Amino acid sequence: MSVTDHAQHITHLQAELARLDDEINRIANKLNNAGFINRVPAALIEKEQKKMAGFQKLQAQIQQKISQANSD
């Protein structure tokens, strides 16, 4: 992998990480909003919690990829 390709790969991973941060923050804000919690069915709350857990897992995987790419 060339230096340019390597840099582009890291930039792409960092952009994806930023997108996931935004999604996680958006869901966390919903789940921390008492009005939202009191208004929506429990199934929707559970769906949002599962979605956030999936994003957090993906976030950890991408952070690991970035660490590995930086050590190469």
PDB file of N, CA, C and O in Angstrom:
ATOM      1  N   MET A   1       0.848  -1.174   0.000  1.00  0.00           N
ATOM      2  CA  MET A   1       0.000   0.000   0.000  1.00  0.00           C
ATOM      3  C   MET A   1       0.891   1.234   0.000  1.00  0.00           C
ATOM      4  O   MET A   1       1.797   1.358   0.823  1.00  0.00           O
ATOM      5  N   SER A   2       0.626   2.139  -0.926  1.00  0.00           N
ATOM      6  CA  SER A   2       1.440   3.350  -1.003  1.00  0.00           C
ATOM      7  C   SER A   2       1.120   4.271   0.172  1.00  0.00           C
ATOM      8  O   SER A   2       0.117   4.098   0.865  1.00  0.00           O
ATOM      9  N   VAL A   3       1.978   5.232   0.375  1.00  0.00           N
ATOM     10  CA  VAL A   3       1.787   6.189   1.462  1.00  0.00           C
ATOM     11  C   VAL A   3       0.477   6.948   1.274  1.00  0.00           C
ATOM     12  O   VAL A   3      -0.248   7.193   2.238  1.00  0.00           O
ATOM     13  N   THR A   4       0.178   7.320   0.026  1.00  0.00           N
ATOM     14  CA  THR A   4      -1.065   8.044  -0.266  1.00  0.00           C
ATOM     15  C   THR A   4      -2.280   7.169   0.019  1.00  0.00           C
ATOM     16  O   THR A   4      -3.243   7.624   0.636  1.00  0.00           O
ATOM     17  N   ASP A   5      -2.238   5.912  -0.428  1.00  0.00           N
ATOM     18  CA  ASP A   5      -3.339   4.988  -0.168  1.00  0.00           C
ATOM     19  C   ASP A   5      -3.521   4.773   1.335  1.00  0.00           C
ATOM     20  O   ASP A   5      -4.644   4.731   1.838  1.00  0.00           O
ATOM     21  N   HIS A   6      -2.411   4.641   2.032  1.00  0.00           N
ATOM     22  CA  HIS A   6      -2.435   4.439   3.480  1.00  0.00           C
ATOM     23  C   HIS A   6      -3.095   5.641   4.164  1.00  0.00           C
ATOM     24  O   HIS A   6      -3.938   5.473   5.045  1.00  0.00           O
ATOM     25  N   ALA A   7      -2.711   6.837   3.758  1.00  0.00           N
ATOM     26  CA  ALA A   7      -3.272   8.061   4.340  1.00  0.00           C
ATOM     27  C   ALA A   7      -4.765   8.173   4.027  1.00  0.00           C
ATOM     28  O   ALA A   7      -5.561   8.565   4.881  1.00  0.00           O
ATOM     29  N   GLN A   8      -5.128   7.827   2.800  1.00  0.00           N
ATOM     30  CA  GLN A   8      -6.547   7.881   2.420  1.00  0.00           C
ATOM     31  C   GLN A   8      -7.363   6.873   3.219  1.00  0.00           C
ATOM     32  O   GLN A   8      -8.490   7.157   3.626  1.00  0.00           O
ATOM     33  N   HIS A   9      -6.793   5.705   3.438  1.00  0.00           N
ATOM     34  CA  HIS A   9      -7.468   4.660   4.208  1.00  0.00           C
ATOM     35  C   HIS A   9      -7.712   5.147   5.640  1.00  0.00           C
ATOM     36  O   HIS A   9      -8.810   4.989   6.174  1.00  0.00           O
ATOM     37  N   ILE A  10      -6.695   5.731   6.252  1.00  0.00           N
ATOM     38  CA  ILE A  10      -6.838   6.248   7.617  1.00  0.00           C
ATOM     39  C   ILE A  10      -7.860   7.383   7.655  1.00  0.00           C
ATOM     40  O   ILE A  10      -8.673   7.454   8.576  1.00  0.00           O
ATOM     41  N   THR A  11      -7.822   8.268   6.662  1.00  0.00           N
ATOM     42  CA  THR A  11      -8.780   9.374   6.590  1.00  0.00           C
ATOM     43  C   THR A  11     -10.201   8.839   6.481  1.00  0.00           C
ATOM     44  O   THR A  11     -11.114   9.349   7.130  1.00  0.00           O
ATOM     45  N   HIS A  12     -10.385   7.814   5.661  1.00  0.00           N
ATOM     46  CA  HIS A  12     -11.706   7.201   5.506  1.00  0.00           C
ATOM     47  C   HIS A  12     -12.187   6.596   6.829  1.00  0.00           C
ATOM     48  O   HIS A  12     -13.346   6.764   7.207  1.00  0.00           O
ATOM     49  N   LEU A  13     -11.299   5.898   7.522  1.00  0.00           N
ATOM     50  CA  LEU A  13     -11.653   5.304   8.808  1.00  0.00           C
ATOM     51  C   LEU A  13     -12.006   6.373   9.838  1.00  0.00           C
ATOM     52  O   LEU A  13     -12.949   6.211  10.612  1.00  0.00           O
ATOM     53  N   GLN A  14     -11.248   7.462   9.842  1.00  0.00           N
ATOM     54  CA  GLN A  14     -11.524   8.550  10.784  1.00  0.00           C
ATOM     55  C   GLN A  14     -12.865   9.209  10.482  1.00  0.00           C
ATOM     56  O   GLN A  14     -13.580   9.601  11.405  1.00  0.00           O
ATOM     57  N   ALA A  15     -13.213   9.336   9.206  1.00  0.00           N
ATOM     58  CA  ALA A  15     -14.506   9.905   8.828  1.00  0.00           C
ATOM     59  C   ALA A  15     -15.640   8.987   9.288  1.00  0.00           C
ATOM     60  O   ALA A  15     -16.659   9.453   9.796  1.00  0.00           O
ATOM     61  N   GLU A  16     -15.457   7.707   9.107  1.00  0.00           N
ATOM     62  CA  GLU A  16     -16.464   6.743   9.552  1.00  0.00           C
ATOM     63  C   GLU A  16     -16.590   6.778  11.079  1.00  0.00           C
ATOM     64  O   GLU A  16     -17.692   6.659  11.614  1.00  0.00           O
ATOM     65  N   LEU A  17     -15.488   6.937  11.763  1.00  0.00           N
ATOM     66  CA  LEU A  17     -15.492   7.039  13.222  1.00  0.00           C
ATOM     67  C   LEU A  17     -16.267   8.286  13.661  1.00  0.00           C
ATOM     68  O   LEU A  17     -17.039   8.228  14.618  1.00  0.00           O
ATOM     69  N   ALA A  18     -16.069   9.387  12.983  1.00  0.00           N
ATOM     70  CA  ALA A  18     -16.784  10.628  13.304  1.00  0.00           C
ATOM     71  C   ALA A  18     -18.288  10.457  13.078  1.00  0.00           C
ATOM     72  O   ALA A  18     -19.100  10.944  13.866  1.00  0.00           O
ATOM     73  N   ARG A  19     -18.651   9.764  12.001  1.00  0.00           N
ATOM     74  CA  ARG A  19     -20.069   9.523  11.712  1.00  0.00           C
ATOM     75  C   ARG A  19     -20.690   8.671  12.823  1.00  0.00           C
ATOM     76  O   ARG A  19     -21.802   8.942  13.274  1.00  0.00           O
ATOM     77  N   LEU A  20     -19.968   7.652  13.253  1.00  0.00           N
ATOM     78  CA  LEU A  20     -20.467   6.797  14.319  1.00  0.00           C
ATOM     79  C   LEU A  20     -20.585   7.562  15.638  1.00  0.00           C
ATOM     80  O   LEU A  20     -21.541   7.364  16.388  1.00  0.00           O
ATOM     81  N   ASP A  21     -19.623   8.429  15.919  1.00  0.00           N
ATOM     82  CA  ASP A  21     -19.698   9.276  17.124  1.00  0.00           C
ATOM     83  C   ASP A  21     -20.982  10.101  17.102  1.00  0.00           C
ATOM     84  O   ASP A  21     -21.676  10.206  18.113  1.00  0.00           O
ATOM     85  N   ASP A  22     -21.293  10.684  15.944  1.00  0.00           N
ATOM     86  CA  ASP A  22     -22.516  11.488  15.812  1.00  0.00           C
ATOM     87  C   ASP A  22     -23.757  10.641  16.061  1.00  0.00           C
ATOM     88  O   ASP A  22     -24.669  11.066  16.769  1.00  0.00           O
ATOM     89  N   GLU A  23     -23.793   9.448  15.482  1.00  0.00           N
ATOM     90  CA  GLU A  23     -24.945   8.556  15.656  1.00  0.00           C
ATOM     91  C   GLU A  23     -25.098   8.137  17.124  1.00  0.00           C
ATOM     92  O   GLU A  23     -26.204   8.142  17.664  1.00  0.00           O
ATOM     93  N   ILE A  24     -23.997   7.780  17.751  1.00  0.00           N
ATOM     94  CA  ILE A  24     -24.039   7.362  19.155  1.00  0.00           C
ATOM     95  C   ILE A  24     -24.520   8.513  20.036  1.00  0.00           C
ATOM     96  O   ILE A  24     -25.345   8.310  20.927  1.00  0.00           O
ATOM     97  N   ASN A  25     -24.011   9.713  19.792  1.00  0.00           N
ATOM     98  CA  ASN A  25     -24.436  10.883  20.568  1.00  0.00           C
ATOM     99  C   ASN A  25     -25.918  11.194  20.355  1.00  0.00           C
ATOM    100  O   ASN A  25     -26.625  11.554  21.296  1.00  0.00           O
ATOM    101  N   ARG A  26     -26.378  11.055  19.117  1.00  0.00           N
ATOM    102  CA  ARG A  26     -27.783  11.326  18.799  1.00  0.00           C
ATOM    103  C   ARG A  26     -28.689  10.357  19.562  1.00  0.00           C
ATOM    104  O   ARG A  26     -29.685  10.763  20.160  1.00  0.00           O
ATOM    105  N   ILE A  27     -28.329   9.075  19.533  1.00  0.00           N
ATOM    106  CA  ILE A  27     -29.146   8.077  20.230  1.00  0.00           C
ATOM    107  C   ILE A  27     -29.057   8.277  21.743  1.00  0.00           C
ATOM    108  O   ILE A  27     -30.066   8.175  22.441  1.00  0.00           O
ATOM    109  N   ALA A  28     -27.867   8.557  22.250  1.00  0.00           N
ATOM    110  CA  ALA A  28     -27.700   8.782  23.693  1.00  0.00           C
ATOM    111  C   ALA A  28     -28.555   9.962  24.153  1.00  0.00           C
ATOM    112  O   ALA A  28     -29.160   9.911  25.224  1.00  0.00           O
ATOM    113  N   ASN A  29     -28.607  11.017  23.352  1.00  0.00           N
ATOM    114  CA  ASN A  29     -29.440  12.176  23.703  1.00  0.00           C
ATOM    115  C   ASN A  29     -30.909  11.789  23.773  1.00  0.00           C
ATOM    116  O   ASN A  29     -31.632  12.228  24.667  1.00  0.00           O
ATOM    117  N   LYS A  30     -31.351  10.960  22.821  1.00  0.00           N
ATOM    118  CA  LYS A  30     -32.738  10.481  22.851  1.00  0.00           C
ATOM    119  C   LYS A  30     -33.001   9.696  24.134  1.00  0.00           C
ATOM    120  O   LYS A  30     -33.979   9.935  24.842  1.00  0.00           O
ATOM    121  N   LEU A  31     -32.103   8.757  24.412  1.00  0.00           N
ATOM    122  CA  LEU A  31     -32.306   7.874  25.556  1.00  0.00           C
ATOM    123  C   LEU A  31     -32.167   8.595  26.891  1.00  0.00           C
ATOM    124  O   LEU A  31     -32.673   8.115  27.906  1.00  0.00           O
ATOM    125  N   ASN A  32     -31.493   9.735  26.907  1.00  0.00           N
ATOM    126  CA  ASN A  32     -31.359  10.537  28.128  1.00  0.00           C
ATOM    127  C   ASN A  32     -32.466  11.570  28.270  1.00  0.00           C
ATOM    128  O   ASN A  32     -32.513  12.309  29.253  1.00  0.00           O
ATOM    129  N   ASN A  33     -33.362  11.617  27.277  1.00  0.00           N
ATOM    130  CA  ASN A  33     -34.461  12.576  27.276  1.00  0.00           C
ATOM    131  C   ASN A  33     -35.681  11.920  27.919  1.00  0.00           C
ATOM    132  O   ASN A  33     -36.269  11.002  27.347  1.00  0.00           O
ATOM    133  N   ALA A  34     -36.059  12.386  29.096  1.00  0.00           N
ATOM    134  CA  ALA A  34     -37.193  11.797  29.814  1.00  0.00           C
ATOM    135  C   ALA A  34     -38.478  11.887  28.991  1.00  0.00           C
ATOM    136  O   ALA A  34     -39.299  10.970  29.028  1.00  0.00           O
ATOM    137  N   GLY A  35     -38.659  12.966  28.259  1.00  0.00           N
ATOM    138  CA  GLY A  35     -39.847  13.117  27.420  1.00  0.00           C
ATOM    139  C   GLY A  35     -39.940  12.024  26.370  1.00  0.00           C
ATOM    140  O   GLY A  35     -41.015  11.480  26.117  1.00  0.00           O
ATOM    141  N   PHE A  36     -38.802  11.706  25.760  1.00  0.00           N
ATOM    142  CA  PHE A  36     -38.758  10.644  24.758  1.00  0.00           C
ATOM    143  C   PHE A  36     -39.063   9.301  25.414  1.00  0.00           C
ATOM    144  O   PHE A  36     -39.877   8.529  24.908  1.00  0.00           O
ATOM    145  N   ILE A  37     -38.420   9.030  26.523  1.00  0.00           N
ATOM    146  CA  ILE A  37     -38.586   7.745  27.219  1.00  0.00           C
ATOM    147  C   ILE A  37     -40.038   7.542  27.652  1.00  0.00           C
ATOM    148  O   ILE A  37     -40.570   6.438  27.539  1.00  0.00           O
ATOM    149  N   ASN A  38     -40.669   8.584  28.136  1.00  0.00           N
ATOM    150  CA  ASN A  38     -42.049   8.474  28.618  1.00  0.00           C
ATOM    151  C   ASN A  38     -43.064   8.398  27.489  1.00  0.00           C
ATOM    152  O   ASN A  38     -44.184   7.929  27.692  1.00  0.00           O
ATOM    153  N   ARG A  39     -42.685   8.852  26.309  1.00  0.00           N
ATOM    154  CA  ARG A  39     -43.623   8.986  25.198  1.00  0.00           C
ATOM    155  C   ARG A  39     -43.643   7.767  24.274  1.00  0.00           C
ATOM    156  O   ARG A  39     -44.681   7.463  23.687  1.00  0.00           O
ATOM    157  N   VAL A  40     -42.537   7.080  24.137  1.00  0.00           N
ATOM    158  CA  VAL A  40     -42.446   6.014  23.132  1.00  0.00           C
ATOM    159  C   VAL A  40     -42.591   4.636  23.776  1.00  0.00           C
ATOM    160  O   VAL A  40     -42.338   4.465  24.968  1.00  0.00           O
ATOM    161  N   PRO A  41     -43.004   3.654  22.966  1.00  0.00           N
ATOM    162  CA  PRO A  41     -43.131   2.291  23.502  1.00  0.00           C
ATOM    163  C   PRO A  41     -41.774   1.708  23.894  1.00  0.00           C
ATOM    164  O   PRO A  41     -40.736   2.096  23.358  1.00  0.00           O
ATOM    165  N   ALA A  42     -41.805   0.777  24.832  1.00  0.00           N
ATOM    166  CA  ALA A  42     -40.573   0.140  25.316  1.00  0.00           C
ATOM    167  C   ALA A  42     -39.817  -0.544  24.183  1.00  0.00           C
ATOM    168  O   ALA A  42     -38.588  -0.594  24.199  1.00  0.00           O
ATOM    169  N   ALA A  43     -40.542  -1.066  23.209  1.00  0.00           N
ATOM    170  CA  ALA A  43     -39.892  -1.745  22.077  1.00  0.00           C
ATOM    171  C   ALA A  43     -39.005  -0.774  21.294  1.00  0.00           C
ATOM    172  O   ALA A  43     -37.939  -1.163  20.816  1.00  0.00           O
ATOM    173  N   LEU A  44     -39.427   0.465  21.161  1.00  0.00           N
ATOM    174  CA  LEU A  44     -38.620   1.456  20.445  1.00  0.00           C
ATOM    175  C   LEU A  44     -37.376   1.825  21.247  1.00  0.00           C
ATOM    176  O   LEU A  44     -36.300   2.026  20.684  1.00  0.00           O
ATOM    177  N   ILE A  45     -37.530   1.910  22.544  1.00  0.00           N
ATOM    178  CA  ILE A  45     -36.370   2.204  23.402  1.00  0.00           C
ATOM    179  C   ILE A  45     -35.349   1.076  23.275  1.00  0.00           C
ATOM    180  O   ILE A  45     -34.151   1.323  23.139  1.00  0.00           O
ATOM    181  N   GLU A  46     -35.837  -0.164  23.319  1.00  0.00           N
ATOM    182  CA  GLU A  46     -34.949  -1.310  23.183  1.00  0.00           C
ATOM    183  C   GLU A  46     -34.264  -1.317  21.815  1.00  0.00           C
ATOM    184  O   GLU A  46     -33.080  -1.637  21.707  1.00  0.00           O
ATOM    185  N   LYS A  47     -35.017  -0.961  20.778  1.00  0.00           N
ATOM    186  CA  LYS A  47     -34.448  -0.897  19.425  1.00  0.00           C
ATOM    187  C   LYS A  47     -33.320   0.134  19.361  1.00  0.00           C
ATOM    188  O   LYS A  47     -32.269  -0.127  18.775  1.00  0.00           O
ATOM    189  N   GLU A  48     -33.539   1.291  19.959  1.00  0.00           N
ATOM    190  CA  GLU A  48     -32.515   2.339  19.976  1.00  0.00           C
ATOM    191  C   GLU A  48     -31.289   1.894  20.777  1.00  0.00           C
ATOM    192  O   GLU A  48     -30.157   2.181  20.388  1.00  0.00           O
ATOM    193  N   GLN A  49     -31.508   1.201  21.884  1.00  0.00           N
ATOM    194  CA  GLN A  49     -30.392   0.710  22.696  1.00  0.00           C
ATOM    195  C   GLN A  49     -29.563  -0.310  21.911  1.00  0.00           C
ATOM    196  O   GLN A  49     -28.333  -0.293  21.967  1.00  0.00           O
ATOM    197  N   LYS A  50     -30.234  -1.186  21.189  1.00  0.00           N
ATOM    198  CA  LYS A  50     -29.523  -2.182  20.379  1.00  0.00           C
ATOM    199  C   LYS A  50     -28.764  -1.514  19.243  1.00  0.00           C
ATOM    200  O   LYS A  50     -27.638  -1.898  18.924  1.00  0.00           O
ATOM    201  N   LYS A  51     -29.389  -0.512  18.638  1.00  0.00           N
ATOM    202  CA  LYS A  51     -28.730   0.222  17.558  1.00  0.00           C
ATOM    203  C   LYS A  51     -27.463   0.897  18.080  1.00  0.00           C
ATOM    204  O   LYS A  51     -26.417   0.851  17.433  1.00  0.00           O
ATOM    205  N   MET A  52     -27.563   1.524  19.254  1.00  0.00           N
ATOM    206  CA  MET A  52     -26.407   2.199  19.841  1.00  0.00           C
ATOM    207  C   MET A  52     -25.310   1.194  20.174  1.00  0.00           C
ATOM    208  O   MET A  52     -24.132   1.470  19.945  1.00  0.00           O
ATOM    209  N   ALA A  53     -25.680   0.032  20.711  1.00  0.00           N
ATOM    210  CA  ALA A  53     -24.688  -0.993  21.039  1.00  0.00           C
ATOM    211  C   ALA A  53     -23.973  -1.466  19.776  1.00  0.00           C
ATOM    212  O   ALA A  53     -22.765  -1.700  19.800  1.00  0.00           O
ATOM    213  N   GLY A  54     -24.703  -1.607  18.682  1.00  0.00           N
ATOM    214  CA  GLY A  54     -24.087  -1.994  17.411  1.00  0.00           C
ATOM    215  C   GLY A  54     -23.117  -0.943  16.916  1.00  0.00           C
ATOM    216  O   GLY A  54     -22.028  -1.269  16.444  1.00  0.00           O
ATOM    217  N   PHE A  55     -23.508   0.323  17.022  1.00  0.00           N
ATOM    218  CA  PHE A  55     -22.626   1.419  16.609  1.00  0.00           C
ATOM    219  C   PHE A  55     -21.376   1.451  17.484  1.00  0.00           C
ATOM    220  O   PHE A  55     -20.276   1.689  16.985  1.00  0.00           O
ATOM    221  N   GLN A  56     -21.537   1.215  18.782  1.00  0.00           N
ATOM    222  CA  GLN A  56     -20.386   1.226  19.689  1.00  0.00           C
ATOM    223  C   GLN A  56     -19.429   0.081  19.371  1.00  0.00           C
ATOM    224  O   GLN A  56     -18.213   0.255  19.449  1.00  0.00           O
ATOM    225  N   LYS A  57     -19.955  -1.071  19.018  1.00  0.00           N
ATOM    226  CA  LYS A  57     -19.116  -2.208  18.644  1.00  0.00           C
ATOM    227  C   LYS A  57     -18.346  -1.893  17.365  1.00  0.00           C
ATOM    228  O   LYS A  57     -17.148  -2.160  17.273  1.00  0.00           O
ATOM    229  N   LEU A  58     -19.034  -1.328  16.388  1.00  0.00           N
ATOM    230  CA  LEU A  58     -18.392  -0.945  15.131  1.00  0.00           C
ATOM    231  C   LEU A  58     -17.341   0.133  15.378  1.00  0.00           C
ATOM    232  O   LEU A  58     -16.270   0.109  14.772  1.00  0.00           O
ATOM    233  N   GLN A  59     -17.644   1.072  16.262  1.00  0.00           N
ATOM    234  CA  GLN A  59     -16.707   2.136  16.618  1.00  0.00           C
ATOM    235  C   GLN A  59     -15.416   1.548  17.185  1.00  0.00           C
ATOM    236  O   GLN A  59     -14.323   1.983  16.823  1.00  0.00           O
ATOM    237  N   ALA A  60     -15.540   0.565  18.067  1.00  0.00           N
ATOM    238  CA  ALA A  60     -14.361  -0.068  18.663  1.00  0.00           C
ATOM    239  C   ALA A  60     -13.539  -0.789  17.597  1.00  0.00           C
ATOM    240  O   ALA A  60     -12.309  -0.753  17.629  1.00  0.00           O
ATOM    241  N   GLN A  61     -14.216  -1.440  16.658  1.00  0.00           N
ATOM    242  CA  GLN A  61     -13.515  -2.143  15.587  1.00  0.00           C
ATOM    243  C   GLN A  61     -12.745  -1.159  14.706  1.00  0.00           C
ATOM    244  O   GLN A  61     -11.607  -1.424  14.316  1.00  0.00           O
ATOM    245  N   ILE A  62     -13.361  -0.042  14.400  1.00  0.00           N
ATOM    246  CA  ILE A  62     -12.695   0.959  13.553  1.00  0.00           C
ATOM    247  C   ILE A  62     -11.522   1.589  14.297  1.00  0.00           C
ATOM    248  O   ILE A  62     -10.471   1.829  13.703  1.00  0.00           O
ATOM    249  N   GLN A  63     -11.690   1.857  15.584  1.00  0.00           N
ATOM    250  CA  GLN A  63     -10.582   2.402  16.364  1.00  0.00           C
ATOM    251  C   GLN A  63      -9.400   1.432  16.362  1.00  0.00           C
ATOM    252  O   GLN A  63      -8.245   1.851  16.295  1.00  0.00           O
ATOM    253  N   GLN A  64      -9.695   0.150  16.437  1.00  0.00           N
ATOM    254  CA  GLN A  64      -8.642  -0.860  16.392  1.00  0.00           C
ATOM    255  C   GLN A  64      -7.960  -0.860  15.021  1.00  0.00           C
ATOM    256  O   GLN A  64      -6.737  -0.974  14.941  1.00  0.00           O
ATOM    257  N   LYS A  65      -8.731  -0.734  13.958  1.00  0.00           N
ATOM    258  CA  LYS A  65      -8.159  -0.688  12.608  1.00  0.00           C
ATOM    259  C   LYS A  65      -7.253   0.529  12.443  1.00  0.00           C
ATOM    260  O   LYS A  65      -6.190   0.444  11.827  1.00  0.00           O
ATOM    261  N   ILE A  66      -7.687   1.671  13.004  1.00  0.00           N
ATOM    262  CA  ILE A  66      -6.876   2.878  12.918  1.00  0.00           C
ATOM    263  C   ILE A  66      -5.564   2.678  13.677  1.00  0.00           C
ATOM    264  O   ILE A  66      -4.502   3.069  13.194  1.00  0.00           O
ATOM    265  N   SER A  67      -5.635   2.075  14.855  1.00  0.00           N
ATOM    266  CA  SER A  67      -4.425   1.813  15.634  1.00  0.00           C
ATOM    267  C   SER A  67      -3.477   0.900  14.879  1.00  0.00           C
ATOM    268  O   SER A  67      -2.270   1.139  14.843  1.00  0.00           O
ATOM    269  N   GLN A  68      -4.025  -0.148  14.273  1.00  0.00           N
ATOM    270  CA  GLN A  68      -3.205  -1.070  13.495  1.00  0.00           C
ATOM    271  C   GLN A  68      -2.593  -0.376  12.283  1.00  0.00           C
ATOM    272  O   GLN A  68      -1.423  -0.591  11.967  1.00  0.00           O
ATOM    273  N   ALA A  69      -3.379   0.456  11.606  1.00  0.00           N
ATOM    274  CA  ALA A  69      -2.881   1.150  10.417  1.00  0.00           C
ATOM    275  C   ALA A  69      -1.775   2.137  10.788  1.00  0.00           C
ATOM    276  O   ALA A  69      -0.814   2.310  10.039  1.00  0.00           O
ATOM    277  N   ASN A  70      -1.912   2.776  11.933  1.00  0.00           N
ATOM    278  CA  ASN A  70      -0.882   3.727  12.370  1.00  0.00           C
ATOM    279  C   ASN A  70       0.397   3.044  12.804  1.00  0.00           C
ATOM    280  O   ASN A  70       1.468   3.649  12.761  1.00  0.00           O
ATOM    281  N   SER A  71       0.302   1.778  13.227  1.00  0.00           N
ATOM    282  CA  SER A  71       1.499   1.075  13.661  1.00  0.00           C
ATOM    283  C   SER A  71       2.232   0.400  12.491  1.00  0.00           C
ATOM    284  O   SER A  71       3.360  -0.071  12.642  1.00  0.00           O
ATOM    285  N   ASP A  72       1.575   0.362  11.331  1.00  0.00           N
ATOM    286  CA  ASP A  72       2.217  -0.241  10.142  1.00  0.00           C
ATOM    287  C   ASP A  72       3.247   0.661   9.533  1.00  0.00           C
ATOM    288  O   ASP A  72       3.870   0.301   8.535  1.00  0.00           O
TER     289      ASP A  72
END
